[in-house]
């Protein structure tokens, strides 16, 4: 039965992901030379800013038998 051994472990890096604000709608949008105006938010494609957080706590090490 394989047994895990203690080995150097790297700290965990967490990332906080927060969506950026939706841009303001323009005053007029012309589509295919029509007289209709379209203003709506595009929620399917969101730009996010991802920043790494520092690992302050030690990593928990679990060792023993591998099942």
Secondary structure, 3 states (H helix, E strand, C coil): CCECCCCCCCCCCEEEEEECCCCCCCCCCECCCCCCECCCCCCCCCCEEEEEECCCCCCCCCCCECC
